[in-house]
Every structure is written in C-alpha cells, then in structure tokens.
Amino acid sequence: MPTEWDVQSGPKTLRGFLRKYGWRGPQGPSQRALRDALREFSQRGEEEFSLKDIMASAELDYDDKSDYSASLAFLSRMRRVLVDASEWFWELPEYKKYVDDGFTDKTVFKKLVEALRSHDIYPIYFDERKKNYGFLTLEGLARLIKKRALAMRNEFLARAEELAILSKKFPALREMYAPPALSTDGRFIELPASTPHRCGKCNMAFVTKQDLSDHNERRHPEG
C-alpha cells in the first residue's frame, strides 16, 4: 500500500491517520508482549490460534482474570482501528484507483491489513465455526458484522417485547416513549445521505453534531 495519497483534507498517510486517530501503539509490557506474539504468528504464517496460545506466547496468565480481560480489550482495540481506518481509506482517491485497476474487494482489504501490520497493528477475530482466532479477512469481517447485527436485532426485539408487556400494565408508557422507527432499503438499515459534521482529529464524518460529540468523547477523550 502506498505511503502517500493526494487528498485535499485529512491525513494523507496511514501514519498520519493513526496519529490523528489517537493510536499510540501498545501501552505497557503486557500489550507489547501481545503485539510481539501476534507479529511472530504473522511472520510464521499461522492462520489459526487460540487466545490461550496468544497469551502463552506473551507470557501472560490465561487463568488470571486481569490478564485475560486486558488481553481481550487490547485485541478488540486493534480490530476497531481496522474498521475506522477502512472508512478513512475508502474516501481516498487511491481506493478508487485500486478498484479501477481491477483489484477485488478481498485484495484491497488484504492490502489494508498488510499496511496496518507494518505499523504493528494485527486485527484478529474469533471464528465461531473453527473455535479459534485468526487474522481478520474480509469474509471474517462479514461473519463478525452478521453476528453483531443478530445480537442487536435480538436486543431490539427483547426491549420491544418488554415495552409491549409493560404498556399493558402501565398505559402511560405509550405516551412517555415512542419506539424508534428504522427505515430500510429492503435489506439493510438505510443510512442518511449526508455527513456534514467532520472530526478534526481523525477526519471521520457524522450526520449530527451530537454524533460528532459522542465520537470525540469516546475516541478522543484527552481533547
């Protein structure tokens, strides 16, 4: 993946994006050990491994609740960087050039993953079918999104059912709370067309000012 892109606003390089995004790499010896373990797995070409394998290579205690939770949090954070970096990359002319040159989505995604690896970011995911972790692929991302979407749907249905039951006992609830309506295009939730509010630190765009404010509190709490 190139190191420079000709863009008018926002970071021109992946390094610049990571700096604005607030990624400072692994913090502390435990996170550095996890990074080194994943780097070693990647260099050896290992495609499947367990969380226990990762932690053992990092000399962390799988049975220690603190080590276990901290490991999961750091691994999840690296995957989050990939998702947000993808949004930034897809807005660049270089992405369109890859598409125009005939690169498949899988190839472009692989190039983005490789670029992140050059910055010691190793996004992985848990494969429910194989019951193991592996380095994230486009197919893996699709399965991950599907799993989360199902969980969100089930949560939404559960809360709607609760509201229906409680509204019978407390009719005033119907006036106090109107369930949100989700517009769709027949398959996916329909997203708003324009995103006028842009973050000055990582260049991500948002539909409302409140969305931008929530993003800054979540991603850039240091101000």
HELIX and SHEET records of a PDB file:
HELIX    1   1 LEU A   14  TYR A   21  1                                   8    
HELIX    2   2 GLY A   28  ARG A   44  1                                  17    
HELIX    3   3 LEU A   51  SER A   57  1                                   7    
HELIX    4   4 LYS A   65  TRP A   90  1                                  26    
HELIX    5   5 PRO A   93  ASP A  100  1                                   8    
HELIX    6   6 ASP A  105  ARG A  117  1                                  13    
HELIX    7   7 LEU A  138  LYS A  169  1                                  32    
HELIX    8   8 LEU A  173  MET A  176  1                                   4    
HELIX    9   9 LYS A  209  ARG A  219  1                                  11    
SHEET    1   A 2 ILE A 124  ASP A 127  0                                        
SHEET    2   A 2 ASN A 132  PHE A 135 -1                                        
SHEET    1   B 2 HIS A 197  ARG A 198  0                                        
SHEET    2   B 2 ALA A 205  PHE A 206 -1                                        
END                                                                             
